[in-house]
Amino acid sequence: MTKLGKFGALALALGLAAPALADDHMVSDEAKAKIAEMMTDMRCEVDPDDIEMTDEGGYDLDDVICEGTGQFDIELDAEFNEVGRRAE
C-alpha cells in the first residue's frame, strides 16, 4: 500500500469513527428539556447548542444568560445539580 493509500485508509477509519465518538457526548432531547426547565426556574436561558456532556456524565452550559445577574458558564452533575458557575 502506498503512503497516500495508507493515509486515505486512516482518514476513512477516523471519519467512520468520529460519529460514534460524538454520540458518546451527545446531550439527549430529554436532558435538554430538563435543563431548559431548570433555566426557566432560575430566570436564565441557554441555547441548546451550548449544552455539552462532560466526561463524568454531567453537563457544561456555555453562555448562560441570567436575568439581572449576567452571563455565566454553568456546570451540572449527572443529576442536574449545579456544581460550578463562572461569570463571563
C-alpha positions in Angstrom: 0.0 0.0 0.0 1.4 3.4 -0.9 1.8 6.2 1.7 -1.2 8.0 0.1 -3.2 4.8 0.3 -2.4 4.4 4.0 -3.3 8.0 4.7 -6.6 7.5 2.9 -7.4 4.4 4.8 -6.6 6.2 8.1 -8.7 9.2 7.1 -11.6 6.9 6.2 -11.3 5.0 9.5 -11.2 8.2 11.5 -14.1 9.6 9.5 -16.2 6.5 10.3 -15.3 6.5 14.0 -16.0 10.2 14.5 -19.8 9.9 14.6 -19.6 7.0 17.1 -17.3 9.1 19.3 -19.5 12.1 19.0 -22.6 10.0 20.1 -20.9 9.4 23.5 -21.1 13.1 24.3 -24.5 13.9 22.7 -27.0 15.5 25.0 -30.4 13.8 24.8 -33.5 15.8 24.0 -34.9 14.7 27.4 -31.8 16.2 29.2 -32.1 19.4 27.1 -35.8 19.7 28.2 -34.9 19.2 31.8 -32.1 21.8 31.6 -34.5 24.3 29.9 -37.0 23.8 32.7 -34.3 24.4 35.3 -33.1 27.6 33.4 -36.7 28.9 33.4 -37.0 28.3 37.2 -33.6 30.1 37.7 -34.7 33.0 35.4 -31.9 32.1 33.0 -31.7 30.9 29.4 -29.2 28.9 27.4 -29.1 27.9 23.7 -29.5 24.1 23.5 -26.5 24.1 21.1 -24.4 25.4 24.0 -25.0 22.3 26.2 -22.3 19.7 26.2 -21.8 16.5 28.2 -18.8 16.2 30.4 -16.6 13.1 30.6 -18.1 12.5 34.1 -21.6 12.4 32.7 -22.6 15.9 33.8 -23.3 18.9 31.6 -21.4 22.1 30.7 -23.7 25.0 29.8 -21.9 27.8 28.0 -23.1 31.4 27.7 -26.0 31.1 30.1 -27.8 34.5 30.4 -29.4 35.1 33.8 -31.9 37.9 34.4 -30.3 40.7 36.4 -27.0 38.9 37.1 -25.3 38.5 33.7 -23.7 35.7 31.7 -22.2 32.5 33.1 -20.8 29.2 32.3 -22.6 26.6 34.5 -21.6 23.0 35.2 -24.2 20.5 36.3 -23.7 17.0 37.6 -25.4 13.9 36.1 -28.4 14.5 38.4 -28.7 18.1 37.1 -27.4 19.7 40.3 -25.4 22.9 39.8 -21.8 22.1 40.8 -20.0 25.1 39.3 -20.6 28.6 38.0 -18.2 31.1 36.4 -19.0 34.6 35.4 -18.0 35.6 31.9 
